[in-house]
Amino acid sequence: MATHKTGMPMKTITEFPRDVVEFPDMGIVMPDGTRLSARVWMPADADQDPVPAILEHLPYRKRDGTTARDCLTHPYFAGHGYASIRVDMRGNGDSEGLMDDEYSDQEWQDACDVIAWAAAQPWCNGKVGMMGISWGGFNGLQVAALQPKALKAVITLCSTDDRYADDIHYKGGLLLNENMGWGATMLSYSSRPPDPALAGDKWRDMWLDRLEHEPFLPAVWLRHQRRDAYWRRGSVNEDYSAIKAAVLAIGGWGDSYKNTVSRLVENLNSPAKGIVGPWVHKYPHFAVPKPAIGFLQEALRWWDRWLKGKDTGVEDDPAMRLYVMDSEPPREWYLERAGRWIAEQQWPSPDIATKTLALGANGTLAEGTAVDRAVSIASPQDCGMDGGEYCAIWLGPELPGDQRADDAKSACFDGAVLEAPLDIVGGPVIRLKLAADRRRAMVAVRLCDVQPDGASTRIACGVLNLCRRNSHEFPEDVTPGETMEIAFNLDDIAYRVAAGNRLRIAVSSTYWPLVWPSPEEVTLTIHEGSIDLPVRASGDGDEWSFEEPEGAAPWQIETLREDSHIRKVERVDGKVTLRIVDDFGETRDLDHGLAVGEIAREAWTIDSADPLSAHGETHWTQTLKRDSWSVRTEAFTTMRSDRENFHLTGRIEAYEGEELVFERDFSEAVPRDHI
């Protein structure tokens, strides 16, 4: 057994049915002459006994970025009879060229060209699968919709079918702070050079060319505040029928992309199955919270059926396998979640019914009641500080904590003490009749599990920009004082509320720092409301079981600096700052000797009485070293707003040793569009 960075034990497999050979830098030349660098694992005898290929196409650097998970995964597939191809996207890692945006036409064309190249190799049987998590999960679906001839199957994890409504930029028509946060991350990620050990003497020219042409993505994305053609492009929910490949979709309840799985399984015409566990934004053979599963064995069953034609039984698997998490006291991090696996043969499931609870008199929540008088709420701007990270990924204190402080800043409606457990499986729907006193306003709704001692655990949440109550494409001002009828989904979940606990609906007019605030303080007046809960009969024991996690030999590294993760709230003179420092440490690869260090810093500040005081800033440091060679990049971003505009700045600094060799500044003002 090996223990990996997550602390999760995993069975290490070193003997496989077929011997594996690795190529650390296989060149794949695109039609325009650009050389993409691929790390490839395949059976040593693949030339004599051809195999299917599996592609993972990412900007995250195969040499030093995704190496830990690549080592566990790709040799395992190769040892079971596949050519596993991990490609650095053009303009990143060790690949030539430039990148101008996420999910570009060039990115998709490169993926299609790699698929065609792989299918034509003498070691390939002509069939290809595509796999990935997050970015790689997105482009797997997007490329499948292009229908490259050789692509027969996809495994997509933690991805989306809707780039506007369910990605990292906007939610409910509101601007996610992750739009800047993720843009800052990419500014830093893409600022790094290729490894001179692979690129040779041209590494420096490649690096400076990247730095000179690197896009300032937060502003690119912010210029599209509506669900316009920019976001429709690459959203596969525009035409599910375009996907012909078989799709295995996987998500985690601790991840931001939990909602896609059910929509894919419901809407795809091609073979599709879904799995959602308790995990954050990680592959489920080493994800937390436990239980992890034998993901690689599940993946092999999928590949063997659709790429080798073997009868592995995947077509008879349940449509959805979901982990129902037990009620637990709120914590910012869980290593394990108690619960049980359920299996739904059909999706949507006939076993899931709707239980409607109304927001009632005196803050009650019950069947058959209604608000008997208007309830007003004007949340302070720091409501939401216990909401956790939008996308929990770095294995730090990132999950929603005790909601009591945020509940106190919200209008709350509490149910009676439950006499029996209640299993919620699916996406709750909130319905409200409410008014706002400003032209620009939002509403946030949280469904919480209140423990007997008063501790409040967030089950699911949702937000809505009231200017987009009728359309995300054509927003319209709110008429102050006019009653609006709205309905929207909270995030999908599978959760058992324990007997003895209560349900709570918490409604607020702000939710910082998840979303950017409205330009003025807002008072919401709730006239009526209800929530539709998808409920399933509670049972005992698992309805499905997975094999225990397996993986190939872990990455061999020397730790030069330990990692650490800090998340703290500071309150000074009425201003509240959430400060996050993720030091990913520094490690040296024991094979090729490259040492890599990384530190990310974020600060999100707001005055509880002034929405225009909202301010975000980030600072990323990247270091690469080998022997006497060393480089460092520093990437900075800031964001603020006034009533009319968002203001963003960025800066890149690049160093060889201690010498500054490149600097570049960005500054943009983007008009606010009904946000």
FENJOUR-V728330 format. One record per pair of residues at least 4 apart in sequence whose C-alpha atoms are under 6 Angstrom apart, sorted by the first residue. I is the first residue (numbers start at 0). J is the second residue. D is the distance in Angstrom with one decimal. If there is no record, write none. Layout:
{{I	J	D} {I	J	D}}
This chain:
{{0	9	5.6} {0	10	4.7} {0	11	5.8} {1	8	5.7} {1	9	5.5} {2	6	5.6} {2	7	5.6} {2	8	4.6} {3	7	5.9} {9	548	5.5} {9	549	5.6} {10	549	4.7} {11	549	5.9} {11	550	5.1} {11	551	5.4} {11	552	5.8} {12	550	5.9} {12	551	5.0} {15	78	4.9} {16	78	6.0} {16	79	5.9} {17	42	5.8} {17	78	4.9} {18	42	5.5} {18	43	5.6} {19	41	5.5} {19	42	4.6} {19	43	5.3} {19	78	5.6} {20	40	5.8} {20	41	5.6} {20	43	5.2} {21	39	5.7} {21	40	4.4} {22	38	5.7} {22	39	5.1} {23	38	4.5} {24	36	5.6} {24	37	5.4} {24	38	5.3} {25	36	5.8} {25	37	5.0} {26	35	5.8} {26	36	5.0} {27	34	5.6} {27	35	5.1} {28	32	5.8} {28	33	5.6} {28	34	4.3} {29	33	5.2} {33	95	5.9} {34	95	5.5} {35	94	4.4} {36	87	5.8} {36	93	5.7} {36	94	4.8} {37	85	5.5} {37	86	4.3} {38	85	5.2} {39	83	5.7} {39	84	4.6} {40	74	5.8} {40	77	5.7} {40	82	5.8} {40	83	5.2} {41	77	4.6} {41	81	5.9} {41	82	4.2} {42	77	5.7} {45	49	4.7} {45	122	4.8} {46	121	5.9} {46	122	4.4} {49	122	4.4} {49	123	4.7} {49	124	5.1} {50	80	6.0} {50	81	5.3} {50	123	4.8} {50	124	5.1} {51	81	5.3} {51	123	5.3} {51	124	5.3} {51	126	5.1} {51	127	5.6} {52	81	5.6} {52	82	4.5} {52	83	5.8} {52	127	4.7} {53	83	4.8} {53	84	5.9} {53	127	5.7} {53	128	4.7} {53	129	5.5} {54	84	4.9} {54	129	4.7} {55	85	4.9} {55	130	5.4} {55	131	5.7} {56	86	4.9} {57	87	5.5} {57	88	5.2} {57	135	5.9} {58	87	5.6} {58	88	4.8} {58	91	5.3} {59	64	5.5} {60	64	4.7} {60	87	5.9} {60	92	4.4} {61	65	5.5} {61	66	5.7} {65	69	6.0} {66	70	6.0} {67	554	5.4} {69	73	5.6} {70	553	5.8} {70	554	5.8} {71	550	4.7} {71	551	4.4} {71	553	5.7} {73	83	5.5} {74	78	6.0} {75	551	5.4} {76	81	5.6} {77	81	4.5} {77	82	5.5} {77	83	5.9} {87	92	5.7} {87	94	5.8} {89	94	5.2} {89	95	5.6} {89	96	5.1} {89	97	5.8} {90	94	5.9} {90	95	5.5} {90	96	4.6} {90	97	3.9} {90	98	5.0} {91	189	6.0} {92	193	5.2} {93	193	4.5} {99	214	5.9} {102	106	6.0} {105	109	6.0} {118	123	5.7} {118	125	4.1} {126	149	5.1} {126	306	5.9} {127	149	5.6} {127	150	4.8} {128	150	5.6} {128	151	5.9} {128	152	4.8} {128	153	5.5} {129	139	5.7} {129	153	4.9} {130	153	5.7} {130	154	4.7} {130	155	5.8} {131	135	3.9} {131	136	4.3} {131	155	5.6} {132	136	4.4} {132	156	4.4} {132	157	5.5} {133	157	5.1} {133	158	5.0} {135	139	6.0} {136	155	4.3} {136	156	5.3} {136	158	5.0} {137	158	5.2} {138	142	5.7} {141	233	5.8} {143	242	5.5} {144	241	4.8} {144	242	4.5} {151	244	4.8} {152	244	4.7} {152	245	4.6} {153	246	4.9} {154	246	5.8} {154	247	4.8} {155	248	5.0} {156	248	5.9} {156	249	4.6} {156	250	5.7} {157	250	5.0} {157	256	5.1} {158	256	5.7} {159	259	5.3} {160	234	5.2} {160	235	5.0} {160	236	5.3} {161	165	5.5} {161	234	4.6} {162	166	5.1} {162	230	5.5} {162	234	5.4} {163	169	6.0} {163	226	5.9} {163	230	5.5} {164	170	5.4} {167	177	5.9} {168	175	5.4} {168	178	4.4} {169	173	5.3} {169	174	4.7} {169	175	5.1} {171	462	5.4} {171	463	4.3} {171	464	5.9} {172	464	5.2} {173	464	5.5} {174	514	5.5} {174	515	5.6} {175	513	5.9} {175	514	4.4} {176	513	5.9} {176	514	5.5} {177	181	5.4} {179	183	5.9} {179	217	5.0} {182	216	5.3} {182	217	4.8} {185	189	5.8} {187	634	5.4} {190	210	5.9} {192	206	4.6} {193	202	5.8} {194	198	6.0} {195	199	4.8} {195	202	5.5} {198	202	5.3} {209	213	5.7} {225	471	5.8} {225	472	5.1} {226	230	5.8} {226	471	5.5} {226	472	4.8} {228	232	6.0} {235	239	5.8} {239	267	5.5} {243	269	5.3} {245	269	5.5} {245	270	4.7} {245	271	5.9} {246	271	4.7} {247	271	5.7} {247	272	5.0} {247	273	6.0} {248	260	5.5} {248	273	4.8} {249	273	5.7} {249	274	4.8} {249	275	5.6} {250	257	5.3} {250	275	4.6} {251	257	5.7} {251	275	5.1} {251	276	4.9} {251	277	5.3} {251	278	4.4} {251	279	5.7} {252	257	5.8} {252	277	4.9} {252	278	5.9} {253	278	5.2} {253	279	4.3} {254	279	4.6} {254	280	5.1} {254	390	5.5} {254	391	5.8} {255	390	4.9} {258	491	5.5} {260	273	5.8} {262	266	5.9} {263	267	5.5} {264	271	5.4} {264	272	5.8} {265	346	5.9} {272	318	5.0} {273	319	4.7} {274	319	5.8} {274	320	4.8} {274	321	5.9} {275	321	5.0} {276	322	4.9} {278	286	5.8} {278	287	5.2} {278	288	5.3} {279	391	5.6} {280	392	4.9} {281	286	5.2} {282	286	5.7} {283	291	5.5} {283	292	5.9} {283	294	6.0} {284	291	5.3} {284	292	5.2} {284	293	5.6} {284	294	5.1} {284	548	5.1} {286	291	5.9} {287	334	5.8} {288	333	5.6} {288	334	4.5} {288	335	4.3} {288	336	6.0} {289	335	4.3} {292	545	5.8} {292	547	5.5} {292	548	5.1} {293	546	4.8} {293	547	4.8} {293	548	3.8} {293	549	6.0} {299	303	5.7} {300	311	5.7} {302	306	5.3} {303	307	4.9} {303	309	5.5} {304	308	4.8} {304	309	4.7} {304	310	5.9} {304	311	5.9} {317	342	5.8} {317	343	5.4} {317	344	4.2} {318	343	5.9} {318	344	5.0} {318	345	5.4} {319	342	5.9} {319	343	5.2} {320	341	5.8} {320	342	4.6} {321	340	5.6} {321	341	5.4} {322	339	5.6} {322	340	4.4} {323	338	5.4} {323	339	5.4} {323	493	4.6} {323	494	5.0} {324	337	6.0} {324	338	4.4} {324	494	4.8} {325	337	5.5} {325	338	4.9} {325	495	5.0} {326	495	5.7} {326	496	5.3} {326	497	5.7} {329	400	5.3} {329	401	5.1} {329	456	4.8} {330	400	5.0} {331	396	5.0} {331	397	5.8} {331	398	4.5} {331	399	5.5} {331	400	4.8} {332	396	5.2} {332	398	5.7} {339	541	5.1} {340	541	4.8} {340	542	5.7} {340	543	5.7} {341	542	4.9} {342	542	5.7} {351	534	5.4} {351	535	4.8} {352	533	5.6} {352	534	5.4} {353	531	6.0} {353	532	5.5} {353	533	4.8} {354	531	5.6} {354	532	5.0} {355	530	5.6} {355	531	4.5} {356	365	4.9} {356	366	4.6} {356	529	5.5} {356	530	5.4} {357	364	5.6} {357	365	5.5} {357	366	5.8} {357	368	5.5} {357	369	5.5} {357	528	5.9} {357	529	4.0} {358	364	4.9} {358	369	5.5} {358	370	5.7} {358	528	5.2} {358	529	5.4} {359	363	4.7} {359	364	5.5} {359	368	5.3} {359	369	4.3} {359	370	4.3} {360	370	4.9} {360	371	5.5} {362	411	6.0} {362	412	4.2} {363	412	4.8} {363	413	4.8} {363	414	5.8} {364	412	5.3} {364	413	5.0} {364	414	4.3} {365	414	5.8} {370	527	5.4} {373	525	5.5} {373	526	4.8} {374	524	5.5} {374	525	5.1} {375	523	5.5} {375	524	4.2} {376	410	5.9} {376	522	5.6} {376	523	5.3} {377	521	5.9} {377	522	4.3} {378	408	5.3} {378	507	5.8} {378	508	5.4} {379	607	5.2} {380	509	5.9} {380	607	4.4} {381	511	5.6} {381	607	5.2} {382	405	5.3} {382	510	5.4} {382	511	6.0} {383	405	5.7} {383	510	4.5} {383	511	4.9} {385	399	5.7} {385	400	5.4} {386	399	4.6} {387	397	5.1} {387	398	4.6} {387	399	4.1} {388	397	5.1} {391	397	5.5} {395	564	5.3} {401	455	5.4} {401	456	5.9} {402	406	5.8} {402	455	5.0} {403	455	5.7} {409	505	5.7} {409	506	5.3} {409	507	4.7} {410	505	5.6} {410	506	5.1} {411	504	5.6} {411	505	4.4} {412	503	5.5} {412	504	5.1} {413	502	5.8} {413	503	4.4} {414	501	5.5} {414	502	5.1} {415	501	5.9} {416	499	5.4} {416	500	5.4} {416	501	4.9} {417	498	4.9} {417	499	5.2} {417	500	5.7} {418	498	5.2} {419	498	4.6} {420	496	5.6} {420	497	4.7} {420	498	4.6} {421	495	5.5} {421	496	5.1} {422	494	5.7} {422	495	4.3} {422	534	5.6} {422	535	5.6} {422	537	5.8} {423	493	5.5} {423	494	5.3} {423	533	5.6} {423	534	4.6} {424	492	5.7} {424	493	4.3} {424	533	5.6} {424	534	5.8} {425	491	4.8} {425	492	5.4} {425	533	5.6} {426	489	5.8} {426	490	5.5} {426	491	4.0} {427	488	5.8} {427	489	5.4} {427	531	5.5} {427	532	4.8} {428	487	5.6} {428	488	4.4} {428	530	5.6} {428	531	5.1} {429	486	5.5} {429	487	5.7} {429	530	4.4} {430	485	5.8} {430	486	4.4} {430	528	5.4} {430	529	5.3} {431	484	5.8} {431	485	5.4} {431	527	5.8} {431	528	4.2} {432	483	5.5} {432	484	4.5} {432	526	5.4} {432	527	5.0} {433	482	5.2} {433	483	5.4} {433	524	5.3} {433	525	4.3} {433	526	5.4} {434	480	5.3} {434	481	5.4} {434	482	4.6} {434	483	6.0} {434	523	5.7} {434	524	5.1} {435	479	5.5} {435	480	5.7} {435	522	5.8} {435	523	4.6} {436	479	4.4} {436	480	5.5} {436	522	5.8} {437	479	5.2} {438	476	5.2} {438	477	4.4} {438	478	5.9} {438	479	6.0} {440	465	5.6} {440	517	5.7} {441	463	5.7} {441	464	4.5} {441	465	5.2} {441	508	5.8} {442	462	5.8} {442	463	5.5} {442	507	5.9} {442	508	4.8} {443	461	5.9} {443	462	4.3} {443	506	5.7} {443	507	5.2} {444	460	5.6} {444	461	5.5} {444	505	5.6} {444	506	4.7} {445	459	5.9} {445	460	4.3} {445	504	5.8} {445	505	5.1} {446	458	5.5} {446	459	5.3} {446	503	5.8} {446	504	4.9} {447	456	5.3} {447	457	4.4} {447	458	5.1} {447	502	5.8} {447	503	4.9} {448	455	5.6} {448	456	5.0} {448	501	6.0} {448	502	5.1} {449	453	5.8} {449	454	5.7} {449	455	4.5} {449	500	5.6} {449	501	5.0} {450	454	5.2} {450	500	5.1} {451	500	5.9} {459	489	6.0} {459	490	5.5} {460	489	5.0} {460	490	5.9} {461	489	4.4} {466	474	5.3} {466	475	5.0} {466	476	5.3} {466	477	5.8} {467	471	5.1} {467	474	4.8} {470	474	5.9} {516	610	5.8} {518	610	6.0} {518	642	5.4} {555	589	5.8} {556	587	5.4} {556	588	4.7} {556	589	5.2} {557	586	5.5} {557	587	5.0} {558	586	4.5} {559	585	5.2} {559	586	5.2} {560	584	4.8} {560	585	4.7} {561	584	4.8} {562	582	5.3} {562	583	4.6} {562	584	4.1} {563	582	5.2} {564	580	5.9} {564	581	4.6} {565	579	5.6} {565	580	5.1} {566	578	5.8} {566	579	4.5} {567	577	5.9} {567	578	5.4} {568	576	5.6} {568	577	4.6} {569	575	5.7} {569	576	5.1} {570	574	5.7} {570	575	4.6} {573	606	5.7} {574	605	5.5} {574	606	4.2} {575	604	5.5} {575	605	5.5} {576	603	5.4} {576	604	4.2} {577	602	5.6} {577	603	5.1} {578	601	5.9} {578	602	4.5} {579	600	5.7} {579	601	5.1} {580	599	5.9} {580	600	4.6} {581	598	5.8} {581	599	5.1} {582	598	4.3} {583	597	5.4} {583	598	5.8} {584	596	5.7} {585	595	5.4} {585	596	4.1} {586	594	5.4} {586	595	5.6} {587	592	5.8} {587	593	5.5} {587	594	4.0} {588	592	4.9} {588	593	5.5} {593	624	5.9} {593	625	5.2} {594	623	5.6} {594	624	5.0} {595	622	5.6} {595	623	4.8} {596	621	5.8} {596	622	4.9} {597	620	5.6} {597	621	4.7} {598	619	5.7} {598	620	5.2} {599	619	4.5} {600	617	5.5} {600	618	5.1} {601	616	5.8} {601	617	4.4} {602	615	5.8} {602	616	5.4} {603	614	5.9} {603	615	4.5} {604	613	5.8} {604	614	5.2} {605	612	5.3} {605	613	4.5} {606	612	5.8} {611	641	5.8} {614	638	5.7} {614	639	4.8} {615	637	5.5} {615	638	5.2} {616	636	5.5} {616	637	4.2} {617	635	5.6} {617	636	5.3} {618	634	5.6} {618	635	4.5} {619	633	5.7} {619	634	5.1} {620	632	5.8} {620	633	4.8} {621	631	5.5} {621	632	5.3} {622	630	5.9} {622	631	4.5} {623	629	5.6} {623	630	5.4} {624	628	5.6} {624	629	4.2} {629	656	5.3} {630	654	5.5} {630	655	4.6} {630	656	5.7} {631	653	5.8} {631	654	5.0} {632	652	5.6} {632	653	4.4} {633	651	5.8} {633	652	5.1} {634	650	5.7} {634	651	4.7} {635	649	5.3} {635	650	5.1} {636	648	5.4} {636	649	4.2} {637	647	5.6} {637	648	5.2} {638	646	5.6} {638	647	4.5} {639	645	6.0} {639	646	5.3} {640	644	5.6} {640	645	4.3} {640	646	5.6} {643	670	5.8} {643	671	5.5} {644	669	5.4} {644	670	4.2} {644	671	5.0} {645	668	5.6} {645	669	5.1} {646	667	5.9} {646	668	4.6} {647	666	5.7} {647	667	5.3} {648	665	5.3} {648	666	4.4} {649	664	5.7} {649	665	4.7} {650	663	5.6} {650	664	4.4} {651	662	5.5} {651	663	5.3} {652	661	5.8} {652	662	4.5} {653	659	5.9} {653	660	5.8} {653	661	5.1} {654	658	5.2} {654	659	4.5} {654	660	5.5}}
